[in-house]
Amino acid sequence: MMPLDTALIMRAMIVASELGRSWEGQQGSQNEFARLLEEYGLKDSSENGLIDLNSGGPRTYEAQLRGLGLIYKNDAGNLELTQAGEDMVSLTNVAETFQFQVLKYQYPSQYSMGRNVDIDRSIQIKPFLFLMRLASDPDINGLSDKDTIVPIVFGKTERSFQNCKNKILDARTQGIASVIPDDSSIRTAKTINNTFEERLKDLKDIANTFNNVLIGSGIANRRDINGETRLFPRSALYDLIREVSLTPMTDFLSLPGMQAIRHYGRRRGARRDNRRTNILQSAPELLTIQEVIMQNFIQQVALPASHAEIDEFISRMTREYHLRRDTVFSTLQPILSNTTQYAGGRLIELSRGGTQHANEFEHAITRVFSNEFGYQAEHTGQRVRPAGRIGGYCDVFVVEFDRNCCGIIDAKATDRYNLPHDDYAKMVQTYIPNVQELYGNRENVELKFVAYISHLVKDEAVSRAQQIYENKGIPVVLCSVYGLNGMRETADYQGHPEAVTDYFSSNSVVLVS
């Protein structure tokens, strides 16, 4: 099971069950749940493939989610969310929440005490945490699937640690069959007639399932130790593992049922669950994993994006959702392979967005001149001048290092720009005189152009632009976002700031439409 898959599966269950109200005994709702898993690419998405489209499949998922403390059934048989389940469905701290619940997974629990499961109640252990403790032991040095058979059979409580450790070390030298008893302790009523070899195979399958959950959740990874693949806790999870090891188990044997369940499903850091409503009031949006990636990218990364920004986004998705880097990268390929078109569309949208999107538009212009044209570009519109000095700076300051020249840009997120008198005055009286304060340690920098970039430019802006030139002797560029997009698509300007500067300073007023 993987964190994001699980969160999206929970969303599908909530939708199919009509916010949890139609599930118990409702075959139609369970069939709809299975259909949604198919439609949104979630069927068999967990590493150990736990669902099939029969009447038992949806109930298997429900049981697993209850076992993890993410959902529970109230007295009426309706599904409700724990705090941790609520965070999963809202896609909040998905990987951390899921890892926390996996490590807290315990026997006994509501699930393990159910009549169709009924695990021996003397077994009182957090099995995934116990496996990570064993894998961390320097003498054991990681767990293979075969090693994991030992705690599956002998791991009853935390006090079983030394016994399991000794038997793992013995099994490595003498064989697993030497430490596993061929008796009723490894058999159930259904497997009483199975041979010892058949039971060993079954136990290895169970061990493999436990290890797959640890891998899929991002708690552990695999390494090769002298030709054998072993499981180790990920170093980034040491603090979480330590925290869970210090967290007392939920007392399902003594606490009232609902109290125990809510305690078991508390989110990390919560001392109690005081919620009055434990199910969503409206249906969550159903998404594929790829749609989650794309939504996050559009919300978090402004185009055009640098390689560093894209890499940081991919790293963030691997941390927050425990997604593979290649999964994120391949999902982004339609955008990354045609970033010019996507960025151009976003520029057009921002350019007419008004004051609400003005700052975002300024940042987008900064990225165009930096990432695409190759300038050293800085967003300076929010910078404050030294104490005692009035006025401010133009929105964007760009520097062409090779020729030690620069330009300043005023980004206008308005539908049709006419260069009003106030903007003329700011440019002449403030922005151009103050530009030398932006030079820093640079000497003899020449201001080659000032530019206004907007959605569209009105004809009357030309006369005021000419006045700026006549007053200051600096070429003025009047650029529509469509003209800017045309430059972005022209190879002569891509990574060639000198070509852009030459074009922008080629006349007293340069119209780029």
C-alpha positions in Angstrom: 0.0 0.0 0.0 1.2 3.5 -0.8 0.2 6.8 0.8 -1.3 8.6 -2.1 -3.0 5.5 -3.5 -4.6 5.0 -0.1 -5.8 8.6 0.2 -7.4 8.4 -3.2 -9.0 5.0 -2.5 -10.5 6.5 0.7 -12.0 9.4 -1.4 -13.6 6.8 -3.8 -15.0 4.9 -0.8 -16.6 8.1 0.6 -18.1 9.0 -2.7 -19.4 5.4 -3.4 -20.9 5.1 0.1 -22.7 8.5 -0.1 -20.5 10.1 2.6 -20.3 6.8 4.6 -24.1 6.5 5.0 -24.6 3.7 2.5 -22.0 0.9 2.9 -22.8 -1.8 5.4 -24.6 -4.6 3.4 -25.0 -2.3 0.4 -23.7 -4.3 -2.6 -24.5 -1.5 -5.0 -22.3 0.9 -3.1 -19.5 -1.6 -3.0 -19.8 -2.3 -6.7 -19.7 1.4 -7.4 -16.5 1.7 -5.2 -14.9 -1.1 -7.3 -15.9 0.7 -10.5 -14.4 4.0 -9.3 -11.1 2.3 -8.6 -11.1 1.0 -12.2 -12.0 4.4 -13.6 -9.4 6.4 -11.6 -6.5 3.9 -12.1 -6.4 2.7 -8.5 -7.3 -1.0 -8.9 -4.3 -3.1 -8.0 -2.3 0.1 -7.4 -0.8 -1.1 -4.2 2.4 -3.0 -4.5 0.8 -6.3 -3.3 -2.4 -5.9 -5.3 -5.1 -6.2 -2.7 -8.3 -5.7 -4.6 -10.3 -7.8 -7.0 -13.7 -6.9 -8.5 -15.8 -9.3 -6.6 -18.0 -8.8 -3.6 -15.1 -9.4 -1.1 -12.7 -6.9 -2.7 -14.2 -3.6 -1.4 -14.7 -5.2 2.1 -11.1 -6.1 2.1 -10.1 -2.5 1.6 -12.5 -1.4 4.2 -11.0 -3.9 6.7 -7.4 -2.6 5.9 -8.4 1.0 6.3 -10.0 0.2 9.7 -6.9 -1.8 10.7 -4.8 1.3 10.0 -7.0 3.5 12.1 -8.1 5.6 9.1 -11.9 4.8 9.1 -14.3 3.1 11.5 -17.9 2.0 11.6 -20.2 3.8 14.0 -23.0 2.1 15.9 -25.3 2.4 12.9 -22.8 0.7 10.6 -21.9 3.9 8.8 -18.3 4.8 7.8 -16.6 7.6 9.6 -13.2 9.1 9.5 -10.6 9.3 12.3 -8.4 12.4 12.5 -5.7 10.6 10.5 -8.3 9.5 8.0 -9.5 13.1 7.6 -6.0 14.3 6.9 -5.5 11.5 4.3 -8.8 12.4 2.5 -7.9 16.1 2.5 -4.4 15.2 1.1 -2.8 16.9 4.1 0.6 15.5 5.1 -0.3 12.3 3.2 3.0 10.4 3.5 3.7 11.3 7.1 0.2 10.5 8.2 0.2 7.1 6.5 3.7 6.2 7.8 2.6 7.2 11.3 -0.5 5.0 11.1 1.4 2.0 9.7 4.0 2.2 12.5 1.2 2.5 15.1 -0.6 -0.5 13.6 -1.2 -2.8 16.5 -2.6 -6.1 17.8 -5.1 -6.1 19.5 -7.3 -3.7 17.5 -10.9 -3.4 16.5 -9.9 -5.2 13.3 -7.8 -8.0 14.9 -10.6 -8.7 17.4 -13.3 -9.0 14.7 -15.0 -12.3 14.5 -13.7 -13.1 11.1 -10.1 -12.4 12.2 -9.9 -13.0 15.9 -6.1 -12.9 16.4 -5.0 -14.2 19.8 -5.4 -11.3 22.2 -2.3 -12.2 24.1 -0.4 -10.9 21.1 0.1 -7.3 22.0 2.6 -5.7 19.6 3.1 -3.0 16.9 4.3 -5.4 14.2 5.7 -2.9 11.7 7.5 -1.0 14.4 8.8 -4.3 15.8 10.2 -5.2 12.3 12.0 -1.9 12.1 13.5 -2.4 15.5 14.9 -5.8 14.4 16.1 -4.4 11.1 17.9 -1.6 12.9 19.8 -4.0 15.2 23.5 -3.9 14.3 23.9 -7.7 14.7 20.9 -8.4 12.4 21.8 -5.7 9.9 18.5 -5.6 8.0 15.7 -8.1 7.4 15.3 -10.4 4.4 11.8 -11.8 3.6 13.0 -15.1 5.1 14.2 -13.4 8.2 10.8 -11.8 8.7 9.2 -15.2 9.0 10.7 -15.4 12.5 8.9 -12.5 14.1 5.7 -13.5 12.2 5.8 -16.7 14.2 7.5 -15.6 17.5 6.8 -11.9 17.8 4.1 -11.8 20.4 5.1 -8.7 22.5 8.1 -6.3 22.7 9.6 -8.8 25.1 10.0 -11.2 22.2 12.7 -9.1 20.7 15.8 -11.0 22.0 14.2 -14.4 21.2 13.4 -13.3 17.6 16.9 -11.8 17.2 18.6 -15.1 18.3 16.4 -17.2 16.0 17.0 -14.9 13.0 20.8 -15.3 13.5 20.4 -19.1 14.0 18.3 -19.4 10.8 20.9 -17.6 8.8 23.5 -20.3 9.6 21.2 -23.4 10.0 18.3 -22.6 7.7 14.8 -21.3 8.5 13.4 -24.8 8.9 15.6 -25.3 11.9 14.0 -22.6 14.0 10.3 -22.9 12.9 8.4 -25.7 14.7 6.4 -28.1 12.6 3.4 -28.1 14.8 0.0 -26.5 15.3 1.5 -23.1 16.2 2.1 -22.4 12.5 -1.3 -23.8 11.4 -4.9 -22.6 11.4 -8.1 -24.6 11.1 -7.9 -24.0 7.4 -4.3 -25.1 7.0 -4.2 -28.0 9.6 -3.5 -30.5 6.8 -0.9 -28.5 5.0 2.7 -29.8 4.8 5.5 -28.1 6.6 6.9 -26.9 3.3 3.5 -25.5 2.3 3.3 -23.6 5.6 6.8 -22.2 5.2 5.8 -20.9 1.8 2.7 -19.3 3.3 4.7 -17.7 6.0 7.1 -16.3 3.5 4.2 -14.8 1.6 2.9 -13.2 4.8 6.4 -11.8 5.5 6.7 -10.5 2.0 3.3 -8.7 2.4 4.5 -7.0 5.7 7.8 -5.9 4.0 5.9 -4.6 0.9 3.8 -2.4 3.1 7.0 -1.0 4.7 8.5 -0.4 1.3 5.3 1.0 -0.3 4.7 3.4 2.6 8.2 4.8 2.4 9.2 3.6 5.9 11.9 1.2 4.7 14.0 0.6 1.7 16.0 -2.4 0.4 19.7 -2.9 0.2 22.0 -5.7 -0.9 24.0 -7.2 1.9 26.5 -9.8 0.6 24.2 -10.8 -2.2 21.0 -10.9 -0.1 18.3 -8.3 -0.3 17.4 -6.9 3.2 15.0 -4.3 4.5 16.3 -1.2 6.5 14.4 1.7 7.9 14.9 4.9 6.0 17.2 7.3 7.9 14.7 10.2 7.4 12.1 8.2 9.4 14.3 7.6 12.5 12.6 10.4 14.5 9.1 9.1 13.6 10.0 5.5 14.5 11.4 6.7 17.8 8.3 8.8 18.5 5.9 5.8 17.8 8.1 3.5 19.9 7.4 5.9 22.9 3.7 6.1 22.2 1.6 3.8 24.3 -0.6 1.3 22.5 -4.4 1.9 22.4 -6.1 -0.2 25.0 -8.8 -1.9 22.9 -9.4 -4.5 25.6 -10.5 -2.0 28.3 -11.6 1.2 26.6 -15.1 1.6 25.2 -15.2 0.8 21.5 -15.7 4.3 20.0 -13.2 5.9 22.5 -10.6 3.3 21.6 -11.1 3.8 17.9 -10.9 7.6 18.0 -7.7 7.3 20.2 -6.2 4.9 17.7 -6.8 7.2 14.8 -5.5 10.4 16.3 -3.3 12.5 14.0 0.3 12.9 14.9 0.7 15.5 17.7 -3.0 15.4 18.7 -3.7 14.7 22.4 -7.4 14.0 21.9 -10.2 14.0 19.2 -12.8 16.6 20.0 -14.5 16.6 16.6 -18.3 16.6 16.6 -18.6 15.4 13.0 -16.4 12.6 11.8 -17.3 12.4 8.1 -17.0 14.9 5.4 -20.0 17.1 4.7 -19.5 17.1 0.9 -18.0 14.6 -1.5 -14.3 15.0 -2.1 -13.0 15.4 -5.7 -12.0 12.1 -7.3 -8.6 12.3 -9.0 -6.0 10.0 -10.5 -2.5 10.1 -9.2 -1.4 11.9 -12.3 -4.1 14.6 -11.8 -2.9 15.2 -8.2 0.7 15.7 -9.5 -0.5 18.1 -12.2 -2.7 20.1 -9.8 0.2 20.5 -7.4 2.5 21.6 -10.2 0.1 24.2 -11.6 -0.5 25.6 -8.0 3.1 25.5 -6.8 5.3 26.2 -9.9 5.1 29.3 -11.9 6.1 29.0 -15.6 8.6 29.3 -17.1 10.3 27.3 -14.4 14.0 26.7 -14.1 15.5 23.2 -13.9 16.2 23.8 -10.2 12.5 24.8 -9.6 11.3 21.7 -11.4 13.7 19.4 -9.5 12.6 21.0 -6.2 9.0 20.3 -7.1 9.7 16.7 -7.9 11.6 16.3 -4.6 8.7 17.9 -2.7 6.2 15.4 -4.3 8.4 12.5 -3.3 8.5 13.7 0.3 4.9 14.7 0.7 3.3 11.8 -1.2 6.1 9.2 -1.3 5.9 9.1 -5.1 8.7 7.8 -7.3 10.7 10.6 -9.0 10.2 8.9 -12.4 6.4 8.9 -11.8 6.3 12.6 -11.2 8.7 13.4 -14.0 6.8 11.3 -16.6 3.5 12.9 -15.5 5.0 16.4 -16.1 6.4 15.5 -19.6 3.5 17.1 -21.5 4.2 20.4 -19.8 8.0 20.1 -19.7 8.2 19.2 -23.4 6.1 22.2 -24.3 6.8 24.6 -21.5 6.8 27.6 -23.9 3.2 27.1 -24.8 2.0 26.4 -21.2 4.0 29.4 -19.8 2.7 31.6 -22.6 -0.9 30.7 -21.8 -0.3 31.5 -18.1 1.3 34.8 -19.0 -1.7 35.8 -21.0 -4.0 34.9 -18.2 -2.0 36.9 -15.6 -1.5 39.9 -17.9 -5.2 40.7 -17.7 -5.7 39.7 -14.1 -5.7 43.1 -12.5 -4.3 44.0 -9.1 -5.2 40.6 -7.7 -2.6 39.0 -9.9 -0.2 41.9 -10.3 2.6 40.5 -8.1 2.3 37.1 -9.8 2.6 38.7 -13.2 5.7 40.6 -12.1 7.3 37.3 -10.9 6.4 35.6 -14.2 8.0 38.4 -16.2 11.1 38.1 -14.0 11.3 34.4 -14.8 10.9 35.0 -18.6 13.9 37.3 -18.6 16.0 35.1 -16.3 15.1 31.5 -17.4 14.4 32.1 -21.1 16.3 35.2 -22.2 19.3 34.6 -20.0 19.5 37.9 -18.0 20.4 38.2 -14.4 16.8 39.2 -13.4 15.5 40.4 -10.1 12.0 41.2 -8.9 12.5 44.7 -7.4 9.0 46.1 -7.2 8.6 45.2 -3.5 12.1 46.4 -2.4 12.2 49.3 0.0 14.6 52.2 -0.5 17.0 53.2 2.3 15.6 55.2 5.2 14.9 58.8 4.4 14.5 58.3 0.6 11.2 58.5 -1.1 9.8 56.5 -4.0 10.6 53.0 -5.1 11.9 50.8 -7.9 10.5 49.5 -11.1 9.0 46.0 -10.9 11.9 44.1 -12.6 15.6 44.8 -13.0 17.6 42.9 -15.6 21.3 42.9 -16.1 23.3 41.7 -19.1 26.7 41.0 -17.6 28.9 40.5 -20.7 28.2 44.1 -21.8 27.6 45.6 -18.4 24.2 47.0 -19.3 20.7 46.7 -17.8 17.0 47.4 -18.3 14.0 48.1 -16.0 10.5 46.7 -16.6 7.1 47.9 -15.4 4.7 45.0 -15.5 1.1 46.0 -15.9 -1.6 43.3 -15.3 -4.3 45.2 -17.2 -6.3 44.4 -20.3 -5.3 47.5 -22.3 -2.5 49.8 -21.1 -2.3 53.5 -22.1 0.8 54.7 -20.0 -1.1 57.2 -17.8 0.5 60.4 -16.6 1.1 58.9 -13.1 3.1 56.1 -14.6 5.0 58.5 -16.8 5.9 60.6 -13.7 7.0 57.6 -11.7 9.4 56.5 -14.5 10.9 59.9 -15.1 11.1 61.1 -11.5 11.7 57.9 -9.5 12.4 54.6 -11.4 15.1 55.9 -13.8 16.9 58.1 -11.2 16.8 55.3 -8.6 18.0 52.5 -10.9 21.7 53.1 -9.9 20.8 52.0 -6.4 20.1 48.5 -7.8 23.6 48.2 -9.4 25.2 47.0 -6.1 28.9 46.5 -6.6 28.6 46.8 -10.4 30.3 49.9 -11.8 29.6 51.9 -15.0 26.4 50.0 -15.7 24.5 51.5 -18.6 20.7 51.6 -18.6 19.8 50.6 -22.1 16.0 50.5 -22.0 12.9 50.8 -19.9 9.9 48.6 -20.8 6.2 48.4 -20.1 4.7 44.9 -20.5 0.9 44.5 -20.4 -1.9 42.4 -22.0 -2.3 44.9 -24.8 -1.0 48.4 -25.3 -3.2 51.3 -26.5 -2.0 53.7 -29.2 -2.0 56.7 -26.9 0.8 55.1 -24.9 3.2 55.9 -27.7 3.2 59.6 -27.3 4.0 59.4 -23.5 6.7 56.8 -24.2 8.2 59.3 -26.7 8.2 62.0 -23.9 10.1 59.7 -21.6 12.7 59.2 -24.3 13.0 62.9 -24.9 13.2 63.6 -21.2 15.8 60.9 -20.2 17.3 59.7 -23.5 16.5 56.1 -22.7 14.7 53.9 -25.3 11.2 52.9 -24.2 9.6 49.5 -25.0 5.8 49.1 -25.2 5.3 45.3 -25.2 2.1 43.3 -25.3 2.2 39.8 -23.7 1.5 38.4 -27.2 4.6 40.2 -28.5 6.6 38.8 -25.5 5.4 35.3 -26.3 6.5 35.7 -29.9 10.0 36.6 -28.7 10.0 33.6 -26.3 9.3 31.4 -29.3 12.1 32.9 -31.4 15.4 31.0 -31.2 17.4 34.2 -31.7 16.3 35.5 -28.3 16.4 32.2 -26.3 19.4 32.5 -24.0 20.7 35.6 -25.8 20.1 38.7 -23.6 22.3 40.7 -25.9 19.8 40.2 -28.8 16.9 41.2 -26.6 18.8 44.3 -25.4 19.7 45.3 -29.0 16.1 44.9 -30.1 14.7 46.9 -27.1 17.2 49.7 -27.6 16.9 49.9 -31.4 14.7 53.0 -31.5 13.4 55.7 -29.2 10.1 53.8 -28.8 9.9 50.1 -29.6 6.5 48.5 -30.1 6.4 44.8 -29.5 2.9 43.7 -30.3 
